Amino acid sequence: MDAISALHNRISVNLLDSPAPTKDQLDNIFKAGLRACDHKNLRPWKFLLIQGDARHAFGKLMASVKEKSSPAGECSEELKTKLLSKPLRAPTIITVVADIKVHDKVPEIEQILSAGAAAQMMMTAAFAQGLGAIWRSGSMMFETTMQEGLGLTKDQKIIGFLYIGQIKACKKVPDLKVSDFVEVWGSN
Ligand SMILES: Cc1cc2nc3c(=O)[nH]c(=O)nc-3n(C[C@H](O)[C@H](O)[C@H](O)COP(=O)(O)O)c2cc1C
């Protein structure tokens, strides 16, 4: 697929199946992330690859983070069971992290944007290779217990979880009009 087709037609896929992307497909995804725009080349990114049985450990982490962050008695057994299976919705999950460096010219927001750009590049690279992917988040990703459970430091902020696999079902690309979003400024 050529670059413009991938950029114009990328779509999120929430119904994903096995098998996991191949090693070559994953390498292509990570390499795309490494080409995100990056002020002062700080490389403010880290990617955690979660696959196979590690998804069960990630589900357990989700359930424990939810329990710890909920008011006493408000995290039901039913919810915890549901969270245990959330990571099983895809064979592969990539946690995209902004690895924030101290820099006098590049504030934290720019580094977070750069990590977000890396995530988007990776989404497009997955799509361009015929894979399905969806970027997921949730309030739990802002919890310190989630950060610690994933082995991150306080300067490493979670940007999102990219669920990647084979496409089970796909929606249509929405027909958005460029003119609804673009204004020629300064012409009067
Ligand atoms: C930062 C961020 C967080 C998101 N979190 C979720 C999420 O937790 N669950 C979800 O279903 N979609 C989430 N989305 C939206 C989907 O990834 C997707 O972009 C949206 O459903 C629109 O579909 P499209 O990408 O095919 O246009 C998130 C998107 C972004 C950019």
PDBQT file of the ligand as one rigid body, heavy atoms in Angstrom, charges set to zero:
ROOT
HETATM    1  C1  LIG A 201      -5.592   9.189  23.008  1.00  0.00    +0.000 C 
HETATM    2  C2  LIG A 201      -6.687   8.302  22.503  1.00  0.00    +0.000 A 
HETATM    3  C3  LIG A 201      -7.324   7.421  23.365  1.00  0.00    +0.000 A 
HETATM    4  C4  LIG A 201      -8.345   6.597  22.924  1.00  0.00    +0.000 A 
HETATM    5  N1  LIG A 201      -8.948   5.712  23.795  1.00  0.00    +0.000 NA
HETATM    6  C5  LIG A 201      -9.914   4.877  23.354  1.00  0.00    +0.000 A 
HETATM    7  C6  LIG A 201     -10.469   3.882  24.200  1.00  0.00    +0.000 A 
HETATM    8  O1  LIG A 201     -10.086   3.720  25.350  1.00  0.00    +0.000 OA
HETATM    9  N2  LIG A 201     -11.446   3.099  23.702  1.00  0.00    +0.000 N 
HETATM   10  C7  LIG A 201     -11.906   3.223  22.413  1.00  0.00    +0.000 A 
HETATM   11  O2  LIG A 201     -12.796   2.483  22.019  1.00  0.00    +0.000 OA
HETATM   12  N3  LIG A 201     -11.373   4.156  21.583  1.00  0.00    +0.000 NA
HETATM   13  C8  LIG A 201     -10.387   4.963  22.014  1.00  0.00    +0.000 A 
HETATM   14  N4  LIG A 201      -9.845   5.901  21.161  1.00  0.00    +0.000 N 
HETATM   15  C9  LIG A 201     -10.430   6.097  19.843  1.00  0.00    +0.000 C 
HETATM   16  C10 LIG A 201     -10.114   5.002  18.855  1.00  0.00    +0.000 C 
HETATM   17  O3  LIG A 201      -8.747   4.641  18.933  1.00  0.00    +0.000 OA
HETATM   18  C11 LIG A 201     -10.470   5.436  17.410  1.00  0.00    +0.000 C 
HETATM   19  O4  LIG A 201      -9.573   6.422  16.969  1.00  0.00    +0.000 OA
HETATM   20  C12 LIG A 201     -11.890   5.927  17.286  1.00  0.00    +0.000 C 
HETATM   21  O5  LIG A 201     -12.771   4.885  17.605  1.00  0.00    +0.000 OA
HETATM   22  C13 LIG A 201     -12.201   6.451  15.873  1.00  0.00    +0.000 C 
HETATM   23  O6  LIG A 201     -12.011   5.448  14.927  1.00  0.00    +0.000 OA
HETATM   24  P1  LIG A 201     -11.058   5.670  13.663  1.00  0.00    +0.000 P 
HETATM   25  O7  LIG A 201      -9.652   5.730  14.195  1.00  0.00    +0.000 OA
HETATM   26  O8  LIG A 201     -11.321   4.481  12.814  1.00  0.00    +0.000 OA
HETATM   27  O9  LIG A 201     -11.501   6.936  13.008  1.00  0.00    +0.000 OA
HETATM   28  C14 LIG A 201      -8.778   6.684  21.581  1.00  0.00    +0.000 A 
HETATM   29  C15 LIG A 201      -8.110   7.549  20.695  1.00  0.00    +0.000 A 
HETATM   30  C16 LIG A 201      -7.068   8.342  21.145  1.00  0.00    +0.000 A 
HETATM   31  C17 LIG A 201      -6.362   9.259  20.179  1.00  0.00    +0.000 C 
ENDROOT
TORSDOF 0
